[in-house]
Amino acid sequence: MADPARILVVDDDTDLLRLLNLRLRNSGYDVAVADSAEKALVEVSVFRPHLVITDLRMPGMDGIALFHAINKKHPTLPVIILTAHGTIPDAIEATNSGVFSFLTKPFDSQQLLAQIEKALALGGMDEGPDEEDTAWRAGIVTRSPEMEAVLSQARLVATSDTRVFIYGESGTGKELLARAIHRASPRRDKPFVAVNCAAIPENLLESELFGHVKGAFTGATGRYEGLFLAAQGGTLFLDEIGDMPLSLQAKLLRVLQEKQVRPVGSSQSIDVDVRIISATHCDIEKEMAVGNFREDLYYRLNVVHLELPGLARRRQDIPLLAKRFVDELNRETGKAVRGFSREAMELLISADYPGNIRQLRNVVEQAHALATTPMIPASLVQKALRGKRNAIVPLTEAKRRFEREYLTNLLQVTSGNVSQAARLANRNRTEFYKRLHRHQLDPGQFKVHNR
């Protein structure tokens, strides 16, 4: 039986919270409540709702500011705003910002339930998850809200032929995400073909992609169809597209425009029907600025942009991933390692990972290979990490970083309006200015981003 949809209700009116909690639970939903926007942001990370219903007017952060804070990290999470102070400008601002709907109090229960059903259907929750709904992301292990937000966007875009551009540091799992999108797409029964554009010499990459005819060049002893044709009807994943030579970028652009490939040495073009997913770890916009990547090709490829977080931004996944790797290594080697000691796991969680998941896999594999006891000790993890520094910052530094990010978010939400930002933070203007000065934040820099 499918799990019920999770709804987070936010309102400073505790009586209304109890009423909504009761009505929604009676309607079959799993409900969490918060009596402030600040508490709601914590609940979003812990409860991981499918829908948020929030009051507009609340002390501190209001409903619109809460929506912007949620939308920044979870752009596919629908938000419904309720208010007893509804006005036309409020409704226009809310809906133009991306709020799903705007209802005034007292609200009609049936109308609210109808809006909830529509919002959940939009987010893919009209039916509960089944095996097919989870099979598409097989192999992706996470409980990170940031990663779940990326997967939600990937699931939505998978149903169309829209081109997807994945950005992520080396080792974050770009090909894994591309395969997941393919499995969730109507092309799932056709081939998925991946090519690393940085791993093939420039003089061979054109032939690898588009194919060649016999005698096209020295060594071309037969016809080769190329990866575009190998992926016919399916998905072609162009990894590290940022390293593709400029001369080949022009030819790829022509293929995307004409939906035809011309094998090297041939005068005939062949129709192709493939979905393109591309990925890179480099700063493409910087590469375009210096002339290393074509702007017209970038906008052809970058229809939907997905960014994979590095492992340092999803540390809660490290124990899950480490267990997955240990289980895999046990099956491969026949060993019976149960896991990591508490001290060893603390080292894994707090370490720096410039190589991301690939590096974590390497560390686990080294420790597993040398393990002579059921539980891997901290000494083996430390050896595999080669003495790398603890990446967990001291509490004082963490508080400083959080305050700076919090103040920055407030200035972004208010477009540099210090009075409004101070009210949202529940601080007077003088104290608020002191905090801005402490973090060298200039409100004027945010006014140019006026919405």
N, C-alpha and C positions, 0 to 999 in steps of 0.2 A: 504494500500500500504506500502511496506517495506521501512524503512528509508535507505538512501544511506550510503554506507561504508564511514568511516571517514579516511582521509589520512593527515598526517602531513608532510610537505615538509620543509627541513632545508638546507639553503645555504646562504653564505655571499654575493652572487651575487644577488642584488635586481632585476635586469632585468630578470634573469633566474627564480627567485621566481615568478614574475608576469606572465611570460610565462607559467610555470608549473601550477600555480593556474588556469589560464584561460583554459588550455587544459584539466586539470582534471575535472574542474567544467562542461565543455562542454561534458565530457564523463559521467556525472551523479554522480560524487563523491562530498562529502562534504569535503572541504579543509581548513586547517589552515596552516599558514606559520610562520617560525622563521628564523631570519638572523644570529643566533648563536646557538651553541649546548647548552649553558647555558639557553637560552630562551626556547629551545626545551624541556628541562627537565621539565620546568614549564608547557608548553603546554601539555605534555604527561599526567600530573595529571589532568589538567582542561578539555582539549578537549577529552581525552580518545580515541585516534585514534585506528583504526583497522590495520593500516600499517604506517610505517615511511619511508620516502625517504630522504636520507641525502647526502650532499657532503662529500668527504673524507677530503680534505684539507681546513681547516678553522682556523682563528686566535683563540688562546686559545685551547679549547677542540676540537680535530678532530673527524672525523666520526667514527673511530674505538673506541675511548674512549667513545663517545656518545653511541654507540651500547652496550658496556660493562655496562655502567651506566643504560641503559634501561633494558638490559637483566637481570640484577641483581634483579630488582623488578618486571619485566614483561616478564618472560622467554618465553611466547608464542606469544609475539608481534613481527611479522615479520619486518625486516629492509632490505631495498634495498639501496645500496651505489652507488652513481654516482661520477665520478671524471674525470677531464681532465688530470690527472697525473697517469693514471692507469698503474700498472706494474704487472708482474706475482707474485712477492712476496706479494704485497698488496692484490691481489685477493686470493692467497692461505691463507694468514692470516685471511682475512675477512670470507671466506667460512668455514675454519676450526674452527673459533670461533662461527659459527652459524648464520652468516649473510645470509639472504635468497638468494640474488644475488648481483652481482658486475658488473655495466655497465659503460662504458667509454663515456665521452663527446667528440664530439657531439653525442647524442644518437638518435636512431631511435624511433619516437613516437609510432609506432605500436609495436615495440619490448618492449618498456617500458610498454605499456598498457597490453601486453600479460603477462609480468612478474608480473604486479600488480594483474591481474586476478588469476594467479597461487598462489601468496602469500596470497590473500584474501581467496581463496578456501582452502588453507592449514590451515588457521586460522578459518575455518568454516563460512566464509562470502560469499561463492559463491551464496548463496540465502539469502534473507533478513530474519530477525527474524519473526516467526509466533507464533501463540498461543502455539503450541507444543514446540517450541524452548524456550519459556519463562516459560511454565508450569512446566518444570522439576525442576526449582529452586524456586518454589512457597514457600513462607514463609521465604525466605532469603532476608532481607532488607538491601541494601547497596548502597552507592555511593562512596565507598572507592576504589581507584585504586588498592591498595594492595589486597583487598578482591576480586575485579573483576579479578585480575590475577589468584588467586587461583581457582575461578569459571571457568575461561577459561581452566585451566589445567584439572579440574575435568570433564568438558564437553568433552574434547578430550579423556580422558582415559575411560570414561563411555561406549564407544561403544564396548570395548573389555572385555574379562574376566580377565584382568590383576588385580592382587591383589593390593589393595591400603592401605597405612598406613597413618593415619591422626594423626598429632601431634597438640595439642592445650591445652592451660591452661583450667582448669575447668571452665565451663560456656561459652565457646566460640562457641558452636553449632556444636560439632563434629558429633552427631547423625543426626542433620539436614542436614549436608553436605553429610553424608553417604546415607540418604534417597534420596537426590537430585541425586546423582550418580546412584542409583538404578532406579529412574524414567526416567533417560536419557539413560538407558541401554536396550539391547534387552530382558532382563529379567523382564521388568517393569510390565508385567501382572502376574508374579509369586510372591510368598510371599517375603516380607521383614521382617526378624526376628532379633530383637536386644536383646542382653544380656549384662548386666554389670558384668564383671568377678570379680569385687571387692565386689559386693553386695550379692554374694551367697557363703555360707560356703564351704570350701574346700571339705568336705566329700560329698557334694551334687552336686558340679559343674560338675563332670564327668557324673553323671546320667542326669543332666539337659541338657548337650550338646549332649551326645551320646545315651541317653535313657537307659532303663533297662527292664528286663523280670520279670515276677511275681516270687516272692520268692528270688530275687537277694540279698536282705538284709532285715533287720527288717523294716517292714512298707511298703515293696513293695508288695502291695496287688493286683496289676494288671500290665499289660504291659504299658510302657510309651515310646513313639517313640523318644523323645528328639528333641532338637532344630535344629540339622543338617537335620533331616528328615522333620521337620516342614517347613524348608526353601527349600525343594527339588525343583530344577529348578529356584530358586530365589537367594536372597542375604542374607547372615548371617553376621550381624554386631557384632563384638567382641569388646565391649567398655572396656576401662581400661585393655587392654591385659597385660600391665606391671605388674599387680597384680595377674596374673595367677600362681598358684603353679608350681614349677619345675616338679613335678611328672606328672602333667597333660600336661605340655608343650611337653613332649616326646610323649604322646599319640596323641596330636593335630598334631604334626609333622608327625606322621605315617598316620593320616587321610589325610593330605594334599598330602603326597607322593602317597598313595594307592587309594585315592578317595573312601574309604570305612570306615564305622563306625561299631564298634562292641559294641552293648548294654551291659551294666554291667550285668554279670551273664549269658551271652549268649556265645555259641561257634561258632556262625555264624556271618559273616560280611555282611553288606548291602551296595550296591553301592549308592553313593551320588553324586549329581551334584549341587553344590552351588558355588556362588562367595563369596569370603571372603573379607570383609573390616574390618580392625582393627583400633583401636585408643588408645591413651594414653595421659596422661598429664605429665608423669614422663620422666626422662632422661634415655631412654632405653640403650644407649651406656654405661652410668655409671652403670646401673644395670647389663649389660653383663660383665663389667670389674670386678665387685665384685662377679660374679657367680650366680646372681639371675635371669638371663634370658638367655636362650639358643641362641647362636649366629646363629646356623643353622636355627632355627625357625624364628629368626628376618629377615634373608635374604630371607626366603620363603615368609614372610608376606610383607616385605618392598620392593616391586617391584617398585611401584611409591609412592613417599613420598610427601604428601601435608601438609603444615603448616598453621594453622589458626591464623591470628593475634589477639592479645588480644584487648579489647575494647579501651585501651589507645592508640593503634596504628591506630584506625579508629574512632576518635572522631567525624568526620563529619557525622557518622551514628547515633549518639546519638539522635538528634532531630527526625529523621525518626523512630527509634525504639521506642522512647517515645510516639510518636503519634500513632504508631501501637498498643502499649500496652494500651493506653487510649481508643482507639476505641474498642478493644477487651473487656476491662473491662466495658465500657458503654453497650455493647451488653449483657454481663453477668449479670449486676446489674440493668440495666434500668436507670442508671443515665445519665445526659446530660452534662458531663464535656467536655469543648471545647479544653482544653490544658493547657499550663503553662504560667505564666506571664514571661516577659522578664528576670526579676531577677531570677526567679525560673529556667528558661532554662539555664541561665549562670551558675548557681550552678551545674546543671546536667552535662553540658558540661565539666566543669573544675574539677569535683570530681575525686578522685582515685577509680578505680574499680578492686580490686584484684579478685572479683568474676565474673567479666566480664558481659556478657549480662544477665546472670541469676540474678546477683546482681542488675543491672539496673531495671530489671523487678520487683524485690522485692521492690525497692525504689519507683517506679511509683505506684505499687499496694498499698503501705502504704499511699502515698500521696493522691491517688484517693479515698481510703476508708474514709479518714478524711475530704475530700474536701466538703465545704458547699457553694461554689461559682462556677460559670462556669469556671473560670480560677484558676488553682492551684497556691497559693501564694508561695513565697520563703520560708516562715517560715515552711510550711509543708515539703518541700523538705529538708530543713536543719534538721528538726526533723528526717526524714527518713534516712538521711545520718549519723545521730548521731555525728555531729560535725567533720566529717572526713576532713582532710586537702585538700586545693586546690592543684590539681596535675599539674596545668599549671605553668611552671617555669617562672621566670622573664626573660625579653628580653635579658639582658646581658648573663645570663646562657644559654639561647637558642642559642644565637650567638656563644658562646664558643663551645657548643656541635656540632653545625652545622659545624663550621670551622674544628674541629677535625675529624668529619666524612668525610668531603670533602677532607682533606689532606690524610686521610687513604685510601679513594677510589682512589686518584691519585697514591699513592704509590703501591696500588694493581694493578692498570692498567699498571703501568710502571715497575712492578717488582722491585721496590726500586731504580730506576734510577732517581736521584734527578734532574739532568739537564733536562731530558725530562719532569718530573713532574712540574718543575718550569716554563718551556715553556708553558705547558698546562694551568697553572694557571696565565700565563702572569705576572710573577714576576721574579726578578733576583735571582740568586742562594743564595746570602747572606741573603736577606730578607726571602727567602723560608726556609733556614736552621734555621733562628731565630724562624719562626713559628713552625717548627717541634720541636725545643727545648722547646718552650713554652708548647707544648702539650705532651712532653716526647715521641715523636715518633722516633724510630730508623729505618732508611731506610734499614739497614742490615737485619732486621727481615722479610722483604718482599722479599728478594732475593731468599730465599728458595722456594718461590711459583712461581718461574719463569715458565712462560707458554711455 
